[in-house]
Amino acid sequence: MIKRILMKNNLSFKQTELEISGGLTVFTGLSGAGKSILFGGILAALALGESGAKFVELELDDALDLEGFGIELEEENIFKMLREKGTKYFINNQAIAKKNLQALTKGFVKHLGARESDEFGHEKFLTLLDALAAEKNPKFKQAREEFTQDFRAWEQKVGALDKILEEEKRVEELKELAAIQIEKIEKIHPKVGEYEELLGLKKRLSKKDKIEEAWARAAAIFECERAVLEALHLSEVDGSFFSECLNELRIIAENQKMEELDFDIEGLLTRIEDLSSLMHRYGSIEGALEFLETKKKELAHYENLSFEKKELEGAVEKLGQKLQKTAAFLSQNRAENLEILEGFLNDYLKKLYMKDLRLDFAQSERLSSWGKDAVRPRISSTDLRHLSSGELNRLRLAFIATECKILNAGRGIIFLDEIDANLSGKEAMSVAKVLEELANFYQIFAISHLPQLSSKAQNHFLVEKKGEESVVKRLDKEERVRELARMVSGENVSGEALQFARTLFED
């Protein structure tokens, strides 16, 4: 629910701040006062329209799913729209992309002024039929849940089977490709750590001649060993340290001998190149070995393709038969409740001075997540696309009211554009009474043209021009009476109009 609205620099509005309670909120005033501008600013902060406002802030106390959009949930959530060079949106001072904000608000805001291609899609009617069927038949709910689970499993298996059928068309090609890839790696037969070891060996080989030449010159030190020991002995110095040093040196010299490196250098270089090519292609020797295992599993899969196909075909057929049986049960129960749903809808449509609606119940040969059923609405053989905006909005109201009645639930905010424009007094009062009922579930915002609807509001704001500036004022009971009387008789409010306005609050 929106608790507070703050708007700055919105065309003729300099600054407006409104405190809102739940239920129905109406904006009234003379034409050109700025009602639509104010209304559009609120919608713009929810990314549901465009506005000339530089700044709009809305405070909501709803429990919203903000974590899915990377935004921390607060006890009271602040929506902001800031327009400078471009338009930016924020929730709790954290930026959010317009498309993400639209995805969020779509879950709790109904804007009845905007046409949606799927607003009367068969899924919405089937949801209500399912609720009616579950209330009448205790087995229906369990059957519906089982169908959903089975359909999901069936879809997965059908997808896997389709993949196999596609693979089957080119299985020989895929088998040959996998075999070639396996052969290339197995032919090289790489080992982890081998490449680094061979690089070290190559480095030593490149210095072989220099190492041997240097150690040949250094060997002269061993010829002086006896002379040095004799000198140390004559000097009465213990010569063991020198002997130990030379022994260590002999070990090092022995290890530097290159005889063990006298092998096929070309073979060494070829081996390094082979390993290098694998590393370049797969990132590392470990990566090449992982790829090898993957391809071996793929090849085994292609070899067992016919067995997997047969197994999946059996599972698909078995699940399909179960789904067909459950779908028939769902269809039967839905069809039994079709007249009840029509009755609820037509009760509201009658109150709204609309013609009866008929629901055509059809079945498809193909299964969907809803079974095999489809529901298409029509009003006196008229396609809903040909309804006027006023008729369409009243049909929307009837559907929302029916939804609340059947589900005993409803949550969010409804914005109504021109809901009582061009209506008679009786029609406007019927709309007002339906909105009064809906206000038990939804917070509703509307621009009102007639006193009947305005009289049912919990929040009544007057929008008027003072010079070049638009201002908004919350009306108290007596001020509301005068405003309703003005809506009846014009600027020169008559006594009869005042009396009529008072009776509206008694109705």
C-alpha positions in Angstrom: 0.0 0.0 0.0 1.2 3.5 -0.8 1.3 5.5 2.4 3.0 8.7 1.2 3.5 10.5 -2.1 6.0 13.3 -2.6 6.3 15.0 -6.0 8.5 18.0 -7.1 8.6 20.1 -10.3 6.0 18.2 -12.3 4.9 20.8 -14.9 2.4 23.0 -13.0 3.0 21.2 -9.7 5.8 22.8 -7.7 5.8 20.5 -4.7 3.1 18.1 -3.5 3.1 15.8 -0.5 0.2 13.5 0.3 -0.5 11.1 3.2 -2.6 8.2 2.0 -4.6 5.5 3.9 -5.9 2.3 2.4 -9.1 1.7 0.4 -10.2 4.0 -2.5 -8.4 7.2 -3.2 -10.0 9.7 -5.7 -8.7 12.8 -7.3 -11.3 15.4 -8.5 -11.2 18.9 -9.8 -11.9 21.0 -12.8 -10.6 20.0 -16.2 -7.1 21.2 -16.7 -6.4 21.4 -13.0 -3.7 18.7 -13.3 -5.4 15.5 -12.1 -3.9 13.4 -15.0 -0.4 15.0 -14.4 -0.5 14.0 -10.8 -1.8 10.5 -11.6 0.9 10.1 -14.3 3.6 11.1 -11.8 2.6 8.3 -9.4 2.5 5.7 -12.2 5.9 7.0 -13.5 7.6 6.3 -10.1 6.5 2.6 -10.6 7.8 2.6 -14.2 4.3 2.2 -15.5 4.2 5.5 -17.5 6.0 8.6 -18.4 5.9 11.9 -16.5 7.3 15.4 -16.7 8.1 15.3 -13.0 11.7 15.9 -11.9 11.3 13.9 -8.7 8.7 11.5 -7.3 8.9 9.5 -4.1 6.5 6.8 -2.9 6.5 5.1 0.5 5.0 1.6 0.5 4.5 -0.7 3.4 4.0 -3.9 1.4 6.1 -7.0 1.9 7.8 -7.1 -1.5 10.1 -9.7 -3.1 13.1 -7.3 -3.5 15.9 -9.7 -2.9 15.4 -11.2 -6.3 16.4 -7.8 -7.7 19.4 -7.4 -5.4 17.7 -4.9 -3.1 17.5 -5.1 0.6 14.0 -5.2 2.0 13.0 -2.5 4.5 10.0 -2.3 6.8 8.9 0.6 4.6 10.1 0.6 1.1 10.9 3.9 -0.7 10.4 4.1 -4.5 12.1 7.1 -6.2 12.1 8.4 -9.7 14.7 11.1 -10.6 14.7 12.8 -14.0 17.7 14.9 -15.0 19.3 14.1 -18.4 17.7 10.7 -18.2 15.3 8.9 -15.9 16.7 6.9 -13.0 14.8 4.7 -10.6 15.7 3.7 -7.0 14.2 1.5 -4.3 15.6 2.1 -0.7 18.3 4.3 -2.3 19.5 1.4 -4.4 19.4 1.9 -8.2 17.2 -0.5 -10.2 16.8 -0.8 -14.0 13.5 0.3 -15.5 12.7 -3.2 -16.9 13.4 -4.8 -13.5 11.2 -2.2 -11.8 8.4 -3.0 -14.3 8.8 -6.7 -13.6 8.5 -6.1 -9.9 5.5 -3.8 -10.0 3.7 -6.1 -12.4 3.4 -8.5 -9.5 1.4 -6.1 -7.3 0.1 -3.3 -9.5 -2.9 -3.5 -11.9 -3.1 -0.5 -14.2 -6.5 -0.7 -15.8 -5.7 2.0 -18.3 -3.1 -0.1 -20.1 -4.1 -2.8 -22.5 -2.3 -6.2 -22.0 -2.5 -8.8 -24.7 -2.9 -11.7 -22.2 -5.1 -9.9 -19.6 -8.0 -12.2 -20.5 -5.9 -15.3 -21.4 -7.4 -18.7 -20.8 -5.0 -19.3 -17.9 -6.7 -16.7 -15.8 -10.1 -18.3 -16.3 -8.7 -21.8 -15.7 -7.2 -20.6 -12.4 -10.7 -19.6 -11.2 -12.3 -22.8 -12.5 -9.7 -24.8 -10.7 -10.4 -22.9 -7.4 -14.2 -23.7 -7.8 -13.5 -27.3 -8.7 -11.2 -27.8 -5.7 -13.8 -26.4 -3.4 -16.4 -28.8 -4.7 -14.3 -31.9 -5.2 -11.6 -32.6 -2.6 -9.7 -34.9 -5.1 -9.3 -32.1 -7.7 -6.5 -30.3 -5.9 -4.4 -33.4 -5.5 -5.0 -34.3 -9.2 -4.0 -30.8 -10.3 -0.8 -30.9 -8.3 0.1 -34.4 -9.6 -0.6 -33.3 -13.2 1.8 -30.3 -12.8 4.5 -32.6 -11.5 3.9 -35.3 -14.1 3.8 -32.7 -16.9 7.1 -31.2 -15.9 8.7 -34.7 -15.8 7.0 -35.6 -19.2 8.4 -32.4 -20.8 11.9 -33.2 -19.6 11.7 -36.7 -21.0 10.2 -35.5 -24.3 13.1 -33.0 -24.5 15.6 -35.7 -23.9 14.0 -37.9 -26.5 13.9 -35.1 -29.1 17.6 -34.6 -28.5 18.3 -38.3 -29.0 16.2 -38.3 -32.2 18.2 -35.3 -33.5 21.5 -37.1 -32.5 20.3 -40.2 -34.2 20.1 -38.4 -37.6 23.9 -37.7 -37.4 25.0 -40.4 -35.0 27.6 -41.9 -37.3 29.1 -38.4 -37.9 29.1 -37.7 -34.1 30.7 -41.1 -33.3 33.4 -40.6 -35.9 34.2 -37.1 -34.5 34.3 -38.3 -30.9 36.6 -41.3 -31.9 39.0 -39.0 -33.8 39.2 -36.6 -30.8 39.8 -39.5 -28.4 42.5 -41.0 -30.7 44.4 -37.6 -31.0 44.7 -37.4 -27.2 45.4 -41.1 -26.6 48.1 -41.1 -29.3 50.0 -38.5 -27.4 49.2 -40.2 -24.1 50.0 -37.1 -22.0 51.0 -37.3 -18.3 50.5 -34.6 -15.7 53.8 -32.8 -15.0 55.6 -34.3 -18.1 55.7 -31.1 -20.1 57.5 -29.1 -17.3 59.9 -32.0 -16.8 60.8 -32.1 -20.6 61.2 -28.3 -20.7 63.8 -28.6 -17.9 65.6 -31.3 -19.8 65.6 -29.3 -23.0 67.1 -26.3 -21.1 70.0 -28.5 -19.8 70.6 -29.9 -23.3 71.0 -26.4 -24.7 73.9 -25.8 -22.3 75.5 -29.3 -22.6 78.7 -28.3 -24.3 79.3 -25.3 -22.1 78.8 -27.4 -18.9 81.2 -30.1 -20.0 83.9 -27.6 -21.0 83.5 -25.7 -17.7 83.8 -28.9 -15.6 86.9 -30.1 -17.7 88.7 -26.9 -16.7 87.5 -27.2 -13.0 88.9 -30.8 -12.8 92.4 -29.3 -12.3 91.4 -28.7 -8.6 91.4 -32.4 -7.9 95.1 -32.6 -9.1 96.1 -30.1 -6.4 94.3 -32.0 -3.6 97.4 -33.9 -2.4 99.6 -30.7 -2.4 97.0 -28.8 -0.4 96.6 -31.5 2.2 100.4 -31.7 2.6 100.6 -28.0 3.1 97.8 -28.1 5.7 99.5 -31.0 7.5 102.8 -29.2 7.7 101.0 -26.1 9.0 99.5 -28.4 11.7 95.9 -27.6 10.4 93.3 -30.3 10.3 92.6 -30.9 6.5 89.4 -32.8 6.9 87.3 -29.8 5.9 89.1 -29.6 2.6 88.7 -33.3 2.0 85.0 -33.1 2.7 84.6 -30.1 0.4 86.3 -31.9 -2.5 84.2 -35.0 -2.0 81.0 -32.9 -2.3 82.5 -31.3 -5.4 83.2 -34.7 -6.9 79.5 -35.7 -6.4 78.3 -32.5 -8.0 80.7 -33.0 -10.9 79.6 -36.6 -11.4 75.9 -35.5 -11.5 76.7 -33.0 -14.3 77.8 -35.7 -16.7 75.7 -35.6 -19.8 76.0 -39.2 -21.0 72.4 -39.9 -19.9 71.2 -37.0 -22.1 72.6 -38.6 -25.3 69.4 -39.6 -26.8 67.0 -38.6 -29.6 66.8 -34.8 -29.3 64.4 -34.6 -32.3 62.1 -37.0 -30.4 62.3 -34.8 -27.3 61.4 -31.6 -29.3 58.5 -33.4 -31.1 57.2 -34.6 -27.7 57.3 -31.1 -26.3 55.4 -29.8 -29.4 52.7 -32.4 -29.1 52.2 -31.6 -25.4 52.2 -27.9 -26.1 49.5 -28.3 -28.8 47.3 -30.1 -26.3 47.8 -27.4 -23.7 47.1 -24.6 -26.2 43.8 -26.3 -27.2 42.6 -27.5 -23.8 44.3 -25.0 -21.4 46.4 -27.6 -19.6 47.3 -31.3 -19.7 44.7 -31.8 -16.9 42.1 -30.1 -19.2 43.0 -32.5 -22.1 42.6 -35.5 -19.9 39.2 -34.3 -18.7 38.1 -33.7 -22.3 39.3 -37.2 -23.1 37.0 -38.7 -20.4 34.1 -36.6 -21.6 34.5 -37.8 -25.1 34.8 -41.4 -24.0 31.4 -41.0 -22.2 29.9 -39.4 -25.3 31.1 -42.2 -27.5 29.6 -44.7 -25.0 26.3 -42.7 -25.1 26.2 -42.9 -28.9 26.9 -46.6 -28.8 23.9 -47.0 -26.4 21.7 -44.6 -28.2 19.1 -47.1 -29.3 18.8 -48.5 -25.8 18.3 -45.0 -24.3 15.8 -44.1 -27.0 13.7 -47.2 -26.3 13.8 -46.5 -22.6 12.7 -42.9 -23.0 10.0 -43.8 -25.5 8.5 -46.1 -22.9 8.7 -43.5 -20.1 7.1 -40.8 -22.4 4.3 -43.1 -23.4 3.6 -44.2 -19.8 3.6 -40.6 -18.5 1.6 -39.4 -21.5 -1.2 -41.9 -20.8 -1.3 -40.9 -17.1 -1.5 -37.2 -18.1 -4.3 -37.8 -20.6 -6.3 -39.6 -17.9 -5.7 -36.8 -15.4 -6.4 -34.1 -18.0 -9.8 -35.7 -18.7 -10.6 -35.6 -15.0 -9.5 -31.9 -14.8 -11.6 -31.1 -17.9 -14.7 -32.7 -16.5 -14.5 -30.9 -13.2 -13.8 -27.5 -14.9 -16.7 -27.9 -17.3 -19.0 -28.6 -14.4 -18.1 -25.2 -12.9 -18.1 -23.2 -16.1 -21.7 -21.9 -15.5 -20.9 -20.9 -11.9 -17.9 -18.8 -13.1 -20.0 -17.3 -15.8 -22.7 -16.5 -13.1 -20.2 -14.7 -10.9 -18.8 -12.6 -13.8 -22.2 -11.7 -15.1 -23.5 -10.7 -11.7 -20.8 -8.1 -11.6 -21.2 -7.2 -15.2 -24.9 -6.6 -14.6 -24.1 -4.3 -11.7 -21.8 -2.5 -14.1 -24.5 -2.2 -16.8 -22.6 -4.5 -19.2 -24.0 -7.3 -21.4 -23.6 -10.9 -20.4 -20.3 -12.6 -21.0 -20.0 -16.1 -22.3 -17.1 -18.5 -21.8 -16.4 -20.9 -24.6 -14.8 -24.1 -23.2 -12.6 -25.8 -25.8 -10.1 -28.7 -25.7 -6.9 -29.1 -27.7 -5.3 -32.3 -28.9 -2.0 -31.1 -27.4 -1.1 -31.2 -23.8 0.0 -28.1 -22.0 0.8 -27.3 -18.3 -2.9 -26.6 -17.9 -4.1 -29.9 -19.4 -6.0 -29.8 -22.7 -8.4 -27.0 -21.8 -8.8 -23.5 -23.1 -11.4 -20.8 -22.2 -12.2 -17.9 -24.5 -14.5 -15.1 -23.4 -16.9 -13.2 -25.6 -19.6 -10.6 -25.0 -22.7 -11.0 -27.3 -20.5 -12.5 -30.0 -18.2 -9.5 -29.8 -14.4 -9.9 -29.7 -13.0 -8.2 -26.6 -10.6 -6.3 -28.7 -13.5 -4.3 -30.1 -14.8 -3.1 -26.7 -14.5 0.6 -25.9 -11.9 1.6 -23.2 -14.7 2.2 -20.7 -16.3 -1.2 -21.4 -13.0 -2.9 -21.2 -12.2 -1.3 -17.8 -15.6 -2.4 -16.4 -14.9 -5.9 -17.7 -11.6 -5.8 -15.9 -13.3 -4.7 -12.7 -15.8 -7.5 -13.0 -13.0 -10.1 -13.5 -10.9 -8.7 -10.5 -14.0 -8.7 -8.3 -14.9 -12.3 -9.4 -11.3 -13.3 -8.6 -11.5 -11.8 -5.1 -14.9 -13.5 -4.5 -13.7 -17.0 -5.6 -10.2 -16.9 -4.1 -11.2 -14.7 -1.2 -7.9 -13.0 -1.8 -6.4 -10.0 -3.5 -3.3 -8.0 -2.9 -1.8 -4.8 -4.4 -2.8 -1.6 -6.0 -5.2 -0.8 -8.8 -4.9 2.4 -10.9 -8.1 3.3 -12.8 -7.9 5.7 -15.8 -11.2 7.5 -16.6 -13.2 4.7 -15.0 -16.5 6.8 -14.7 -16.1 9.0 -17.8 -19.2 9.1 -20.0 -21.3 7.1 -17.5 -24.7 7.9 -16.2 -25.3 8.5 -12.5 -26.7 4.9 -12.1 -23.8 3.4 -13.9 -21.3 5.4 -11.9 -22.9 4.3 -8.6 -22.7 0.7 -9.7 -19.0 1.1 -10.5 -18.5 2.8 -7.1 -20.1 -0.1 -5.3 -17.9 -2.7 -7.0 -14.9 -0.6 -6.2 -16.1 -0.4 -2.6 -16.1 -4.2 -2.5 -12.7 -4.4 -4.1 -11.2 -1.9 -1.6 -11.4 -4.6 1.0 -8.6 -6.3 -0.9 -6.8 -3.6 -2.9 -5.7 -0.1 -2.6 -7.4 1.8 -5.4 -6.5 5.1 -7.1 -8.9 6.8 -9.5 -9.6 10.1 -11.2 -13.3 10.7 -10.7 -15.6 12.7 -12.9 -18.8 11.9 -11.1 -20.0 12.4 -7.4 -21.2 8.8 -7.1 -17.8 7.3 -7.2 -16.1 10.1 -5.3 -18.6 9.6 -2.4 -17.3 6.1 -1.7 -13.6 7.1 -1.3 -11.6 6.8 1.9 -9.2 9.5 0.6 -10.6 12.4 -1.4 -8.2 14.9 -2.9 -9.1 18.1 -4.8 -6.7 19.2 -7.5 -7.1 22.9 -8.4 -5.2 25.7 -10.1 -4.0 28.7 -8.1 -2.6 31.1 -10.7 -0.2 29.1 -12.8 0.4 26.5 -10.1 -1.5 23.3 -9.4 -2.1 22.3 -5.8 -3.6 19.3 -4.1 -5.8 19.4 -0.9 -7.3 16.6 1.2 -11.0 17.3 1.7 -12.8 16.9 5.0 -16.5 15.7 5.1 -18.1 19.1 4.6 -15.6 20.1 1.9 -16.4 16.8 0.1 -20.1 17.6 0.1 -19.4 21.0 -1.6 -17.1 19.3 -4.1 -19.6 16.6 -5.0 -22.3 19.3 -5.3 -20.0 21.2 -7.7 -19.6 18.0 -9.8 -23.4 17.9 -10.0 -24.3 21.6 -10.7 -21.1 23.3 -11.8 -19.4 26.3 -10.3 -22.7 27.8 -9.0 -23.6 25.2 -6.4 -27.3 25.0 -5.8 -29.1 23.9 -2.6 -30.5 20.9 -4.5 -27.0 19.8 -5.5 -25.8 20.1 -1.9 -28.8 18.0 -0.7 -28.1 15.4 -3.3 -24.4 15.3 -2.4 -25.3 14.6 1.3 -27.6 11.8 0.3 -24.7 10.1 -1.5 -22.9 9.7 1.8 -25.9 8.1 3.3 -26.3 5.5 0.5 
